[in-house]
Structure formats: structure tokens, C-alpha cells
Amino acid sequence: MWNANAGSWTELSRAGFDVYRDLVNTPAFFAMLPSVAGCSGLDLGCGEGHNTRLLAERGATVVALDIADVFVVAAAEFGGSGVRYVIADGATLPFASGTFDFVTAFMSLMDVGDPESTLRDVQRVLKPEGFVQFSVVHPATATPIRRWVNDGSGRREALTIGNYFFEGPITERWTFSSAPADVLEHHQPFTITYARPADIPKSPTPGSLPTS
């Protein structure tokens, strides 16, 4: 699925159409990131390598990992000193225990098939004093019912969210809406499946609150 997305994703994001990443997600992520200068890091779910390269620019030695080989090839072709590229599954990382000073995952953990297994292996490859920092979409952005409500003039007034506690995978099709129509007509929408495991915390039922 991600190999099918990778070509268009790489082209459109490098053309500046991934505006949420460039204006919101990545600046906020790096604003919270501790210093990584001189550290060894793993960028989990590196995609076409945009944020991997930013980590290297901050002085880190980085392994860029993704399960989609089309993404890894694109990332490696773009280059970047201090970066090594690996095709692998995040749930079975091909590294010895205690290898990295840090692990980052930029908007990727919600796309893996088993987030818990992936995080356990991330913990394994971290050094004892290492850290992991990741960002994910909120579950409210991937629900079976999600649509904007407009007023009579077409101005957005509210967002309808339904079946928030739905259990099981959800497959969505979308694209970068900032790209002009004549550009998008040459690209298929991205198809993405979110795992949404059954153990998403639910609101307590009446009488189930702890007594102490």
C-alpha cells in the first residue's frame, strides 16, 4: 500500500504541497526535540526522508528506516550526509539492543500494523538513557463518519465525527488538497489504512469508576 503511495507522495511533498507537515507538524516536532547533535538516531517510517535530513542537519547520525522500498530509494537518491538507509519492518528492527541514543517517528506509528510490537522493539534498540519522540494523527481524524458542516454560504461551521470507538482498521483515500487540480489529475489519491486497535481507551460506563 505504501509503495503504491510513495511516488506521488514524494513528488507532491517535495513540491511543497504537504502544508500541514511543513507549517505545523514538523516545526512543532522539532521545537520539542532535545538536542541530537553528536547522537545516533533511528528515524522510523522515514518516508522520502524529509525529516531524516533535518535530523542530520542538527548533527545527528541517522538510520532512516521504512518498510516501503520505493520510499527508501527516493530518500537515498536525495542524499544527505550522516544518513544510512534501511528497508525493514518497524516491529522487527534489524539492530542490536541498545544501539541508538534516540528514535523518532514522524506521523508514522498510526500506519503500522501492530503499534505495540513496534514500540516494544523501539524500546529494545534504545540505549538505557535514550529517548523516543513520535507524532501521530488524533483518532478523531480517522473515523467512519467524518465530514465538515457548512453554513448557507459554504463557510465551515463544524466538523461531524461519528463512530469514534469503532474497532478495527479503517481505509481512507485522500490527497494534498493544496495542490492545484491540474497537478492532482496526474496522481491517484493516497490509500491509507489505520490500524485502530480494539484497545483504544473508552469512556467508563456508569458505576465503573475506581473507588480509591
Phi, psi and omega in degrees: 000315181286330173298322178295328179280335199298318183298310180293319180302313182297312182296313184288321181291322179289341175275358176095015184266355175272070190290327179296321176296311188286327185261337186236295192295307183293315177301319180293320180298312182288335176294331180266347187286128174297169178299133178243009180300129180077005183259158174260132185223160174242124175259106188271122185074056191288342184060223181277006168093011184303305183283336173301315181295325177293323175298316179296324178296336177274006173098009179271152167263119194237139166259121179263118186237137174208151178279341182267111184293333178296320176295314183297319177298318179296318179296317182292324180294329180289338176084195183127119181287151178078016182235135172242143188246134184223136172262117183194166177270130181297338181279345178225072186292132184274050182226153177290156177298144178069035183275322194247148173283331180206159173228132174243150176218101183273105174050046182233332186295333180287349182262354181278155183290327183223086183301323182294315178297322179296315180293326177296320179286328173300315178300321182298319185276353177281145170291159184308324180258015181283173180221156174238136176228128181219160174231145178220161173287151175288142179305337179292345179271357181221073179240157180302328177242117179203112180205151179280147175250123182252153174276186184298335180268000180091004179280136180293130179247327185200166176241124178271127178238129179223152181059045182301325184267019175303135181253133180118169184291149175233130178254128181240154173235125182201175177209179179283106187291345180283345179285139180293157185301323182290340174277315183295334182294347178264004184227138172284148174300153176288140174248121187225132176251125175262136186294316184042071182297161185289349184262023172301129184304135180249157177296141180294144176280157180305134179087358183260000181292144179297150182263353179211000000 
